[in-house]
């Protein structure tokens, strides 16, 4: 279950993904399979080759891309989430979702 984002933010992410951009959407998320994890960043792009290349460039396995049309995406969680958000210059995501305190 996703929460902590507005409908506008979700729609902006969807539009960027559909334009073939690498788009980031961070939100609060709880899943019993991942105890202690409270957020996820969905990195989406309809150009799945571009998304796979992005994964490889960031040391991530593209086999874990969720091929969910019309919004294919890779879920970033845990320490790699923080690291990649920092490298992407998305400080607003880090601050808003309190990922700097972890």
Protein Blocks (a to p, Z undefined) as FASTA:
>chain_A
ZZhiafklmmmmmmmmmnopacddddddddfklghiabdcddddfblmlmmmmmmmnopa
fklpccbdfbdcdddehjllmmmmmmnopamlmmmnopmmZZ
